[in-house]
Amino acid sequence: MSKKADRLLLFLYLTGFVVIAATIALFQPLADTMPQMANPPDEHARFMVPWYICQHGTIPTGFEEEIRIPSYGFSYGLYNVFPYIVQGYLMRLASFFTDSKLILLYVARFVNVASGTCMAYVVYLLSCKLFQAAGFGWAFCFAVMYLPQSLFLHTYVNTDSMCLLSVAMMLYGLVSAYREGFTRVNCLWVCCGIILCALSYYNAYGYILSCSLLFAAYFLQRKEGRWTYDWRKMLKKGIFISVIVLAGISWWFIRSYILYDGDFLGLATREKMAIEYASPEVNPLTMSTYENRGYTILEMMRENNFLESVFYSFVAAFGSMTITANIWIYRLYKVFFAAGLLSCVFLSFPILSGKTEQSSTRTDSLSALTVSSRTLSGWKQIFFHINMIFCILMPMFLLLRYAYTMDFQTQGRYLMPALIPLMYYTIRGFEKLAAFKLWRTWPTKVLVLLLVLLPLLSTLWMTYCAALPIYLKTGVALE
């Protein structure tokens, strides 16, 4: 693929994302719209935080009654609110030119549209590092960004959007560092990703741990039968990263520590507020959970078709999980994940019987962790993949724990931090499958086309056939 063709595809890929995301951001309602409940999940409660910042010019402490969720008794101001801070102060700037609450809502939403667009570009850069063939690199890009639920998260007020951007940045920095070394630029990618992650969403904190482990492991080497550790380089790079990260995040956790009597994450304070102010059905002291009713986790999952519900809402569930896709979209995604992941696990790359078709922007290696002719130690590749599997499983574990011990929910969006490595292994499986044929043969080209069309057409159908007609019935986004 030529540079010109690659640039054209990049333009179409980014433009298509912006157009579809903007359509949803402009037309979906904010308030509950019975009976369809077409409003995004909890956006009305989340929007109170940037709205407070817009109105008062200060960051709320989390105790303010005007941002408290009436039934649950706590507020989103207790959590990491950096995305809301960005939205709130941009809304405040816009308020000098308009007093329309609808316009200000759009300002907040389009911060996430912009965040998603930045993520789409970083995912493209990551694909150039991960995939030899441009076709499978593009399949990866579309799989990540055009999964209907993934795109949907970048269209309303939440912290998930910036969290997903942070994951893309951390992974790009790590993959680049494992290929080229922890250069200053690669360190800055990792730093920025960690800062955004730490200030946006707890469910993705597994990536911060993995960044630390992978950074520490990089400097361990085996030479001439002996293990050595380059402490000098590790400390030099480690101090550089630590200073930047601490400068970026310490202010928030120090603030929380002071405000909440040592509760720097705000979780214990959230529990106390819920006990004091929440309605009985969701009060931690009186609410009925599967744990206090004596059920096991497996019984909880069997009783409610837990895994299937989570899968459906991970793929496509707009509104308050009320706008769903055609059943065939879910079935095709089941085939997509099953075929890709199974191929990734059970197939090995055969020796190609011909030259591969490469873009000049792509790398010359089959392994994501290969640097030109120098291959990293096998144990480092294995350790890298162990960390990525951990980052996939951690959100799943947290969702199960939350549903079992606190508030039963089957929202697949809680699993979105796992999206990029999950899609990497899925598309890698299809690349392995296709490696049994020449890149230039028509079966491989058809496979790549189908891999691109599945997320693209699914998102187009969800947006313009399923969601938009419902949005138009509700009238304006704000009532």
MARNUFI-117288 format. One record per residue (C-alpha): residue number from 0; x negated, y negated, z negated; residue in one letter. Coordinates in steps of 0.05 Angstrom, whole numbers. Layout:
// MARNUFI-117288
+-----+--------+--------+--------+-----+
|   n |      x |      y |      z | res |
+-----+--------+--------+--------+-----+
| NUM |      X |      Y |      Z |   A |
...
+-----+--------+--------+--------+-----+
***
This chain:
// MARNUFI-117288
+-----+--------+--------+--------+-----+
|   n |      x |      y |      z | res |
+-----+--------+--------+--------+-----+
|   0 |      0 |      0 |      0 |   M |
|   1 |    -28 |    -68 |     20 |   S |
|   2 |    -37 |   -127 |    -27 |   K |
|   3 |     16 |   -165 |     11 |   K |
|   4 |     67 |   -109 |      3 |   A |
|   5 |     50 |   -102 |    -70 |   D |
|   6 |     60 |   -176 |    -82 |   R |
|   7 |    127 |   -175 |    -46 |   L |
|   8 |    150 |   -116 |    -88 |   L |
|   9 |    128 |   -152 |   -151 |   L |
|  10 |    168 |   -214 |   -131 |   F |
|  11 |    230 |   -172 |   -117 |   L |
|  12 |    221 |   -132 |   -181 |   Y |
|  13 |    216 |   -194 |   -224 |   L |
|  14 |    269 |   -234 |   -187 |   T |
|  15 |    318 |   -176 |   -190 |   G |
|  16 |    308 |   -170 |   -265 |   F |
|  17 |    320 |   -244 |   -276 |   V |
|  18 |    383 |   -246 |   -233 |   V |
|  19 |    415 |   -186 |   -267 |   I |
|  20 |    395 |   -207 |   -337 |   A |
|  21 |    419 |   -278 |   -325 |   A |
|  22 |    486 |   -252 |   -301 |   T |
|  23 |    497 |   -214 |   -366 |   I |
|  24 |    470 |   -271 |   -409 |   A |
|  25 |    517 |   -322 |   -377 |   L |
|  26 |    582 |   -282 |   -379 |   F |
|  27 |    582 |   -237 |   -440 |   Q |
|  28 |    622 |   -264 |   -499 |   P |
|  29 |    593 |   -282 |   -567 |   L |
|  30 |    654 |   -271 |   -611 |   A |
|  31 |    691 |   -205 |   -620 |   D |
|  32 |    738 |   -195 |   -561 |   T |
|  33 |    790 |   -144 |   -580 |   M |
|  34 |    807 |    -93 |   -557 |   P |
|  35 |    746 |    -85 |   -512 |   Q |
|  36 |    693 |   -112 |   -561 |   M |
|  37 |    651 |   -136 |   -502 |   A |
|  38 |    606 |   -178 |   -547 |   N |
|  39 |    534 |   -154 |   -558 |   P |
|  40 |    521 |   -117 |   -623 |   P |
|  41 |    516 |   -164 |   -683 |   D |
|  42 |    499 |   -224 |   -639 |   E |
|  43 |    549 |   -268 |   -676 |   H |
|  44 |    512 |   -253 |   -741 |   A |
|  45 |    443 |   -260 |   -710 |   R |
|  46 |    461 |   -326 |   -676 |   F |
|  47 |    474 |   -358 |   -743 |   M |
|  48 |    399 |   -360 |   -758 |   V |
|  49 |    376 |   -399 |   -696 |   P |
|  50 |    439 |   -441 |   -702 |   W |
|  51 |    420 |   -459 |   -774 |   Y |
|  52 |    350 |   -478 |   -750 |   I |
|  53 |    380 |   -520 |   -694 |   C |
|  54 |    427 |   -556 |   -743 |   Q |
|  55 |    379 |   -567 |   -801 |   H |
|  56 |    310 |   -566 |   -769 |   G |
|  57 |    285 |   -517 |   -822 |   T |
|  58 |    277 |   -442 |   -828 |   I |
|  59 |    330 |   -411 |   -874 |   P |
|  60 |    307 |   -372 |   -935 |   T |
|  61 |    359 |   -317 |   -925 |   G |
|  62 |    399 |   -337 |   -986 |   F |
|  63 |    440 |   -391 |   -951 |   E |
|  64 |    514 |   -374 |   -952 |   E |
|  65 |    526 |   -403 |   -883 |   E |
|  66 |    483 |   -349 |   -849 |   I |
|  67 |    506 |   -292 |   -894 |   R |
|  68 |    544 |   -235 |   -859 |   I |
|  69 |    610 |   -236 |   -896 |   P |
|  70 |    623 |   -161 |   -901 |   S |
|  71 |    551 |   -138 |   -911 |   Y |
|  72 |    531 |   -192 |   -960 |   G |
|  73 |    461 |   -207 |   -932 |   F |
|  74 |    434 |   -246 |   -874 |   S |
|  75 |    386 |   -235 |   -817 |   Y |
|  76 |    346 |   -292 |   -846 |   G |
|  77 |    314 |   -241 |   -893 |   L |
|  78 |    282 |   -203 |   -836 |   Y |
|  79 |    225 |   -225 |   -790 |   N |
|  80 |    255 |   -284 |   -753 |   V |
|  81 |    201 |   -309 |   -707 |   F |
|  82 |    244 |   -299 |   -644 |   P |
|  83 |    300 |   -337 |   -679 |   Y |
|  84 |    251 |   -392 |   -696 |   I |
|  85 |    232 |   -400 |   -623 |   V |
|  86 |    305 |   -399 |   -603 |   Q |
|  87 |    326 |   -446 |   -658 |   G |
|  88 |    275 |   -501 |   -644 |   Y |
|  89 |    287 |   -498 |   -569 |   L |
|  90 |    362 |   -504 |   -584 |   M |
|  91 |    346 |   -564 |   -629 |   R |
|  92 |    306 |   -596 |   -572 |   L |
|  93 |    364 |   -583 |   -523 |   A |
|  94 |    413 |   -612 |   -573 |   S |
|  95 |    383 |   -681 |   -559 |   F |
|  96 |    413 |   -676 |   -490 |   F |
|  97 |    478 |   -638 |   -503 |   T |
|  98 |    524 |   -621 |   -560 |   D |
|  99 |    555 |   -561 |   -524 |   S |
| 100 |    549 |   -500 |   -568 |   K |
| 101 |    557 |   -457 |   -505 |   L |
| 102 |    496 |   -489 |   -473 |   I |
| 103 |    456 |   -480 |   -537 |   L |
| 104 |    477 |   -406 |   -539 |   L |
| 105 |    451 |   -400 |   -468 |   Y |
| 106 |    385 |   -432 |   -489 |   V |
| 107 |    377 |   -379 |   -544 |   A |
| 108 |    396 |   -322 |   -497 |   R |
| 109 |    349 |   -345 |   -442 |   F |
| 110 |    290 |   -343 |   -490 |   V |
| 111 |    301 |   -267 |   -488 |   N |
| 112 |    311 |   -267 |   -413 |   V |
| 113 |    244 |   -301 |   -407 |   A |
| 114 |    214 |   -252 |   -457 |   S |
| 115 |    240 |   -194 |   -415 |   G |
| 116 |    211 |   -224 |   -352 |   T |
| 117 |    143 |   -231 |   -386 |   C |
| 118 |    149 |   -159 |   -409 |   M |
| 119 |    165 |   -137 |   -337 |   A |
| 120 |    101 |   -169 |   -313 |   Y |
| 121 |     59 |   -137 |   -369 |   V |
| 122 |     91 |    -69 |   -353 |   V |
| 123 |     69 |    -80 |   -280 |   Y |
| 124 |     -2 |    -94 |   -303 |   L |
| 125 |      1 |    -32 |   -347 |   L |
| 126 |     25 |     11 |   -289 |   S |
| 127 |    -36 |    -10 |   -249 |   C |
| 128 |    -79 |     19 |   -304 |   K |
| 129 |    -39 |     83 |   -314 |   L |
| 130 |    -21 |    108 |   -244 |   F |
| 131 |    -65 |    124 |   -186 |   Q |
| 132 |    -10 |    121 |   -133 |   A |
| 133 |     26 |     54 |   -126 |   A |
| 134 |     92 |     90 |   -115 |   G |
| 135 |     92 |    123 |   -183 |   F |
| 136 |     68 |     59 |   -214 |   G |
| 137 |    129 |     24 |   -187 |   W |
| 138 |    173 |     82 |   -210 |   A |
| 139 |    146 |     71 |   -280 |   F |
| 140 |    160 |     -4 |   -277 |   C |
| 141 |    232 |      6 |   -255 |   F |
| 142 |    242 |     63 |   -305 |   A |
| 143 |    221 |     18 |   -362 |   V |
| 144 |    253 |    -48 |   -343 |   M |
| 145 |    315 |    -27 |   -304 |   Y |
| 146 |    340 |     26 |   -352 |   L |
| 147 |    408 |     -6 |   -364 |   P |
| 148 |    401 |    -10 |   -440 |   Q |
| 149 |    330 |    -36 |   -435 |   S |
| 150 |    351 |    -94 |   -390 |   L |
| 151 |    412 |   -107 |   -433 |   F |
| 152 |    369 |   -120 |   -495 |   L |
| 153 |    338 |   -180 |   -460 |   H |
| 154 |    405 |   -215 |   -450 |   T |
| 155 |    430 |   -235 |   -519 |   Y |
| 156 |    404 |   -262 |   -585 |   V |
| 157 |    362 |   -209 |   -621 |   N |
| 158 |    291 |   -193 |   -642 |   T |
| 159 |    288 |   -129 |   -600 |   D |
| 160 |    269 |   -166 |   -536 |   S |
| 161 |    206 |   -197 |   -564 |   M |
| 162 |    189 |   -132 |   -599 |   C |
| 163 |    190 |    -95 |   -533 |   L |
| 164 |    145 |   -148 |   -503 |   L |
| 165 |     97 |   -139 |   -561 |   S |
| 166 |     95 |    -63 |   -549 |   V |
| 167 |     77 |    -74 |   -476 |   A |
| 168 |     22 |   -123 |   -495 |   M |
| 169 |     -8 |    -76 |   -547 |   M |
| 170 |     -7 |    -17 |   -500 |   L |
| 171 |    -38 |    -57 |   -443 |   Y |
| 172 |    -93 |    -81 |   -490 |   G |
| 173 |   -106 |    -11 |   -516 |   L |
| 174 |   -107 |     24 |   -448 |   V |
| 175 |   -152 |    -31 |   -420 |   S |
| 176 |   -198 |    -25 |   -481 |   A |
| 177 |   -203 |     51 |   -474 |   Y |
| 178 |   -221 |     42 |   -401 |   R |
| 179 |   -267 |    -19 |   -404 |   E |
| 180 |   -284 |    -28 |   -477 |   G |
| 181 |   -258 |    -76 |   -530 |   F |
| 182 |   -277 |   -139 |   -493 |   T |
| 183 |   -254 |   -205 |   -520 |   R |
| 184 |   -196 |   -208 |   -470 |   V |
| 185 |   -173 |   -138 |   -488 |   N |
| 186 |   -178 |   -154 |   -562 |   C |
| 187 |   -134 |   -216 |   -551 |   L |
| 188 |    -81 |   -174 |   -516 |   W |
| 189 |    -79 |   -127 |   -576 |   V |
| 190 |    -79 |   -186 |   -625 |   C |
| 191 |    -21 |   -221 |   -591 |   C |
| 192 |     18 |   -157 |   -587 |   G |
| 193 |      8 |   -142 |   -661 |   I |
| 194 |     27 |   -212 |   -682 |   I |
| 195 |     92 |   -211 |   -641 |   L |
| 196 |    108 |   -142 |   -666 |   C |
| 197 |     95 |   -158 |   -740 |   A |
| 198 |    140 |   -220 |   -735 |   L |
| 199 |    197 |   -188 |   -697 |   S |
| 200 |    219 |   -116 |   -713 |   Y |
| 201 |    201 |    -66 |   -767 |   Y |
| 202 |    220 |     -5 |   -725 |   N |
| 203 |    159 |    -17 |   -681 |   A |
| 204 |    108 |    -21 |   -737 |   Y |
| 205 |     83 |     48 |   -718 |   G |
| 206 |     47 |     15 |   -660 |   Y |
| 207 |      8 |    -30 |   -708 |   I |
| 208 |    -15 |     32 |   -745 |   L |
| 209 |    -34 |     66 |   -679 |   S |
| 210 |    -72 |      4 |   -656 |   C |
| 211 |   -113 |      8 |   -720 |   S |
| 212 |   -126 |     82 |   -714 |   L |
| 213 |   -144 |     79 |   -640 |   L |
| 214 |   -189 |     19 |   -651 |   F |
| 215 |   -226 |     56 |   -708 |   A |
| 216 |   -232 |    120 |   -667 |   A |
| 217 |   -261 |     85 |   -606 |   Y |
| 218 |   -328 |     74 |   -639 |   F |
| 219 |   -338 |    147 |   -660 |   L |
| 220 |   -381 |    184 |   -609 |   Q |
| 221 |   -415 |    251 |   -602 |   R |
| 222 |   -486 |    246 |   -573 |   K |
| 223 |   -533 |    304 |   -565 |   E |
| 224 |   -492 |    347 |   -611 |   G |
| 225 |   -489 |    295 |   -666 |   R |
| 226 |   -431 |    250 |   -687 |   W |
| 227 |   -448 |    176 |   -692 |   T |
| 228 |   -408 |    115 |   -710 |   Y |
| 229 |   -423 |     46 |   -684 |   D |
| 230 |   -407 |      7 |   -747 |   W |
| 231 |   -439 |    -57 |   -721 |   R |
| 232 |   -393 |    -63 |   -660 |   K |
| 233 |   -333 |    -39 |   -699 |   M |
| 234 |   -342 |    -93 |   -753 |   L |
| 235 |   -357 |   -147 |   -702 |   K |
| 236 |   -294 |   -132 |   -661 |   K |
| 237 |   -253 |   -114 |   -722 |   G |
| 238 |   -266 |   -180 |   -757 |   I |
| 239 |   -250 |   -218 |   -693 |   F |
| 240 |   -182 |   -181 |   -687 |   I |
| 241 |   -167 |   -185 |   -761 |   S |
| 242 |   -179 |   -260 |   -767 |   V |
| 243 |   -133 |   -275 |   -708 |   I |
| 244 |    -78 |   -227 |   -731 |   V |
| 245 |    -80 |   -253 |   -803 |   L |
| 246 |    -78 |   -325 |   -779 |   A |
| 247 |    -17 |   -308 |   -737 |   G |
| 248 |     24 |   -269 |   -788 |   I |
| 249 |      1 |   -285 |   -859 |   S |
| 250 |     43 |   -348 |   -864 |   W |
| 251 |    108 |   -309 |   -858 |   W |
| 252 |     91 |   -254 |   -908 |   F |
| 253 |     63 |   -304 |   -958 |   I |
| 254 |    127 |   -344 |   -951 |   R |
| 255 |    169 |   -281 |   -962 |   S |
| 256 |    127 |   -260 |  -1021 |   Y |
| 257 |    139 |   -327 |  -1055 |   I |
| 258 |    213 |   -332 |  -1038 |   L |
| 259 |    232 |   -261 |  -1056 |   Y |
| 260 |    191 |   -249 |  -1119 |   D |
| 261 |    138 |   -206 |  -1086 |   G |
| 262 |    184 |   -172 |  -1036 |   D |
| 263 |    143 |   -192 |   -975 |   F |
| 264 |    185 |   -150 |   -927 |   L |
| 265 |    251 |   -175 |   -954 |   G |
| 266 |    281 |   -105 |   -956 |   L |
| 267 |    291 |   -101 |  -1031 |   A |
| 268 |    323 |   -170 |  -1031 |   T |
| 269 |    369 |   -147 |   -976 |   R |
| 270 |    391 |    -89 |  -1020 |   E |
| 271 |    404 |   -135 |  -1079 |   K |
| 272 |    445 |   -183 |  -1038 |   M |
| 273 |    486 |   -126 |  -1008 |   A |
| 274 |    501 |   -100 |  -1077 |   I |
| 275 |    523 |   -168 |  -1101 |   E |
| 276 |    562 |   -194 |  -1041 |   Y |
| 277 |    581 |   -136 |   -995 |   A |
| 278 |    651 |   -109 |   -988 |   S |
| 279 |    663 |    -42 |  -1023 |   P |
| 280 |    662 |      0 |   -959 |   E |
| 281 |    591 |    -22 |   -942 |   V |
| 282 |    565 |    -37 |  -1012 |   N |
| 283 |    504 |      7 |  -1027 |   P |
| 284 |    534 |     25 |  -1095 |   L |
| 285 |    602 |     47 |  -1068 |   T |
| 286 |    595 |     63 |   -994 |   M |
| 287 |    601 |    135 |   -971 |   S |
| 288 |    539 |    161 |   -938 |   T |
| 289 |    522 |    231 |   -913 |   Y |
| 290 |    468 |    236 |   -965 |   E |
| 291 |    511 |    221 |  -1026 |   N |
| 292 |    567 |    265 |   -999 |   R |
| 293 |    519 |    324 |  -1001 |   G |
| 294 |    512 |    336 |   -926 |   Y |
| 295 |    446 |    357 |   -894 |   T |
| 296 |    417 |    318 |   -836 |   I |
| 297 |    433 |    376 |   -789 |   L |
| 298 |    505 |    377 |   -812 |   E |
| 299 |    510 |    302 |   -800 |   M |
| 300 |    483 |    311 |   -730 |   M |
| 301 |    529 |    370 |   -713 |   R |
| 302 |    591 |    337 |   -739 |   E |
| 303 |    585 |    274 |   -698 |   N |
| 304 |    550 |    296 |   -634 |   N |
| 305 |    495 |    251 |   -660 |   F |
| 306 |    442 |    266 |   -608 |   L |
| 307 |    489 |    259 |   -549 |   E |
| 308 |    517 |    193 |   -575 |   S |
| 309 |    447 |    165 |   -586 |   V |
| 310 |    426 |    188 |   -516 |   F |
| 311 |    486 |    154 |   -483 |   Y |
| 312 |    473 |     89 |   -519 |   S |
| 313 |    399 |     93 |   -505 |   F |
| 314 |    414 |     97 |   -430 |   V |
| 315 |    473 |     51 |   -421 |   A |
| 316 |    523 |     21 |   -471 |   A |
| 317 |    538 |    -53 |   -463 |   F |
| 318 |    580 |    -96 |   -508 |   G |
| 319 |    588 |    -66 |   -578 |   S |
| 320 |    574 |      3 |   -548 |   M |
| 321 |    642 |     -2 |   -515 |   T |
| 322 |    624 |    -12 |   -442 |   I |
| 323 |    597 |     54 |   -417 |   T |
| 324 |    571 |     81 |   -351 |   A |
| 325 |    600 |    131 |   -304 |   N |
| 326 |    588 |    201 |   -331 |   I |
| 327 |    543 |    218 |   -272 |   W |
| 328 |    494 |    164 |   -292 |   I |
| 329 |    483 |    199 |   -359 |   Y |
| 330 |    479 |    267 |   -325 |   R |
| 331 |    427 |    242 |   -276 |   L |
| 332 |    386 |    213 |   -333 |   Y |
| 333 |    388 |    280 |   -369 |   K |
| 334 |    359 |    312 |   -306 |   V |
| 335 |    308 |    255 |   -300 |   F |
| 336 |    282 |    262 |   -371 |   F |
| 337 |    284 |    338 |   -372 |   A |
| 338 |    248 |    347 |   -305 |   A |
| 339 |    196 |    293 |   -319 |   G |
| 340 |    179 |    312 |   -390 |   L |
| 341 |    178 |    387 |   -377 |   L |
| 342 |    133 |    376 |   -316 |   S |
| 343 |     87 |    332 |   -357 |   C |
| 344 |     80 |    385 |   -411 |   V |
| 345 |     75 |    448 |   -369 |   F |
| 346 |     41 |    426 |   -305 |   L |
| 347 |    -32 |    408 |   -296 |   S |
| 348 |    -58 |    366 |   -239 |   F |
| 349 |    -79 |    411 |   -181 |   P |
| 350 |   -136 |    392 |   -136 |   I |
| 351 |   -105 |    347 |    -83 |   L |
| 352 |   -112 |    373 |    -13 |   S |
| 353 |   -116 |    305 |     18 |   G |
| 354 |   -132 |    233 |      3 |   K |
| 355 |    -84 |    194 |    -39 |   T |
| 356 |    -50 |    131 |    -16 |   E |
| 357 |    -74 |     76 |    -61 |   Q |
| 358 |    -61 |      3 |    -71 |   S |
| 359 |   -122 |    -41 |    -77 |   S |
| 360 |    -94 |    -62 |   -144 |   T |
| 361 |    -92 |      9 |   -169 |   R |
| 362 |   -147 |     48 |   -204 |   T |
| 363 |   -185 |    106 |   -174 |   D |
| 364 |   -172 |    156 |   -229 |   S |
| 365 |   -117 |    205 |   -246 |   L |
| 366 |   -126 |    196 |   -320 |   S |
| 367 |   -102 |    133 |   -355 |   A |
| 368 |   -163 |    138 |   -399 |   L |
| 369 |   -217 |    145 |   -345 |   T |
| 370 |   -266 |     89 |   -330 |   V |
| 371 |   -289 |     95 |   -258 |   S |
| 372 |   -336 |    155 |   -258 |   S |
| 373 |   -344 |    156 |   -334 |   R |
| 374 |   -293 |    198 |   -369 |   T |
| 375 |   -278 |    187 |   -442 |   L |
| 376 |   -289 |    245 |   -490 |   S |
| 377 |   -233 |    295 |   -488 |   G |
| 378 |   -218 |    287 |   -562 |   W |
| 379 |   -207 |    212 |   -552 |   K |
| 380 |   -156 |    225 |   -497 |   Q |
| 381 |   -121 |    275 |   -542 |   I |
| 382 |   -122 |    227 |   -600 |   F |
| 383 |    -94 |    172 |   -556 |   F |
| 384 |    -36 |    216 |   -535 |   H |
| 385 |    -23 |    239 |   -606 |   I |
| 386 |    -14 |    166 |   -625 |   N |
| 387 |     34 |    154 |   -567 |   M |
| 388 |     76 |    214 |   -588 |   I |
| 389 |     76 |    187 |   -659 |   F |
| 390 |    102 |    120 |   -632 |   C |
| 391 |    158 |    157 |   -596 |   I |
| 392 |    178 |    198 |   -657 |   L |
| 393 |    174 |    143 |   -709 |   M |
| 394 |    236 |    104 |   -686 |   P |
| 395 |    274 |    169 |   -681 |   M |
| 396 |    255 |    186 |   -753 |   F |
| 397 |    276 |    117 |   -777 |   L |
| 398 |    343 |    121 |   -741 |   L |
| 399 |    358 |    189 |   -773 |   L |
| 400 |    338 |    164 |   -842 |   R |
| 401 |    380 |    101 |   -835 |   Y |
| 402 |    441 |    139 |   -810 |   A |
| 403 |    435 |    191 |   -864 |   Y |
| 404 |    419 |    149 |   -925 |   T |
| 405 |    451 |     81 |   -909 |   M |
| 406 |    497 |     61 |   -852 |   D |
| 407 |    514 |    116 |   -802 |   F |
| 408 |    502 |     89 |   -732 |   Q |
| 409 |    486 |    122 |   -666 |   T |
| 410 |    456 |     62 |   -632 |   Q |
| 411 |    404 |     82 |   -581 |   G |
| 412 |    375 |     12 |   -581 |   R |
| 413 |    340 |     30 |   -646 |   Y |
| 414 |    297 |     78 |   -605 |   L |
| 415 |    276 |     26 |   -554 |   M |
| 416 |    206 |     16 |   -584 |   P |
| 417 |    192 |     86 |   -558 |   A |
| 418 |    212 |     67 |   -487 |   L |
| 419 |    145 |     53 |   -454 |   I |
| 420 |    107 |    116 |   -475 |   P |
| 421 |    169 |    158 |   -463 |   L |
| 422 |    176 |    133 |   -392 |   M |
| 423 |    101 |    141 |   -381 |   Y |
| 424 |    104 |    215 |   -397 |   Y |
| 425 |    167 |    224 |   -356 |   T |
| 426 |    139 |    191 |   -294 |   I |
| 427 |     72 |    225 |   -305 |   R |
| 428 |    110 |    291 |   -301 |   G |
| 429 |    138 |    272 |   -234 |   F |
| 430 |     69 |    251 |   -210 |   E |
| 431 |     43 |    319 |   -230 |   K |
| 432 |    101 |    352 |   -194 |   L |
| 433 |     87 |    312 |   -131 |   A |
| 434 |     12 |    327 |   -134 |   A |
| 435 |     27 |    396 |   -105 |   F |
| 436 |     42 |    359 |    -40 |   K |
| 437 |      3 |    307 |      0 |   L |
| 438 |     19 |    235 |    -20 |   W |
| 439 |     35 |    219 |     52 |   R |
| 440 |     87 |    274 |     61 |   T |
| 441 |    160 |    255 |     61 |   W |
| 442 |    181 |    295 |     -1 |   P |
| 443 |    137 |    252 |    -46 |   T |
| 444 |    162 |    188 |    -14 |   K |
| 445 |    234 |    210 |    -23 |   V |
| 446 |    219 |    228 |    -96 |   L |
| 447 |    189 |    160 |   -110 |   V |
| 448 |    248 |    126 |    -76 |   L |
| 449 |    298 |    165 |   -119 |   L |
| 450 |    259 |    149 |   -182 |   L |
| 451 |    264 |     75 |   -166 |   V |
| 452 |    336 |     77 |   -144 |   L |
| 453 |    362 |    114 |   -206 |   L |
| 454 |    349 |     57 |   -256 |   P |
| 455 |    362 |      2 |   -205 |   L |
| 456 |    430 |     27 |   -182 |   L |
| 457 |    450 |     47 |   -252 |   S |
| 458 |    437 |    -23 |   -278 |   T |
| 459 |    472 |    -55 |   -218 |   L |
| 460 |    533 |    -10 |   -230 |   W |
| 461 |    535 |    -24 |   -304 |   M |
| 462 |    528 |    -99 |   -294 |   T |
| 463 |    573 |   -114 |   -235 |   Y |
| 464 |    623 |    -56 |   -236 |   C |
| 465 |    630 |    -39 |   -310 |   A |
| 466 |    612 |   -100 |   -351 |   A |
| 467 |    625 |   -162 |   -309 |   L |
| 468 |    700 |   -148 |   -297 |   P |
| 469 |    709 |   -143 |   -372 |   I |
| 470 |    669 |   -205 |   -385 |   Y |
| 471 |    711 |   -245 |   -335 |   L |
| 472 |    774 |   -224 |   -371 |   K |
| 473 |    749 |   -253 |   -436 |   T |
| 474 |    739 |   -322 |   -406 |   G |
| 475 |    681 |   -365 |   -431 |   V |
| 476 |    625 |   -335 |   -472 |   A |
| 477 |    644 |   -378 |   -533 |   L |
| 478 |    713 |   -388 |   -560 |   E |
+-----+--------+--------+--------+-----+
***
